[in-house]
Amino acid sequence: MKLNVYHNPGEIVRTIIRRNKINYLDQLSSEIKWIPNSSIGSYLKKTYGINSHEYYDLIMYGGCDSETHPKCQYCGKPLKFKNLSNGYSYYKNCGEPECKSRSYSDSRKIILKKLSESGTHPWMNSSPKRDSINKKKYF
């Protein structure tokens, strides 16, 4: 059975009603139909025979094969699917200890580089925080 995306392909459409209540638009139906987060999995299974992971892949990627499936930037393994709200973006790596470590190290390097470039790194002699420390008289 070929499923077509009728509404906003490439984007999961959702609305937040209250703090913890999310409704998803059924983007495979030609009608406008909002489904509560608590029942989206059973709705998709009953109506289309797919789970939320397959639904996400269909909406975001037009189906998912080995070429379009998101992969770990360090080792190339397929990324884990979290949920409809986060998709694959929640995981930046495959979850292996080596990849997690490299990801943490890379993100730390990026943060330190931005702090250094902006002059706000707390250990730089030219940072505003360091200037205020240097101006204090301790005698």
Protein Blocks (a to p, Z undefined) as FASTA:
>chain_A
ZZddfbhghiacdddfblmlccdddfkbfbdcdddfklmmmmmmmmnopafklmmmmmmn
opaafklpccdfklopacddfbfmlmmmlpmbeoiaklmmmmmmmmmmmmmmmmmmnopa
fkbfkbmklmmmmmpccZZ
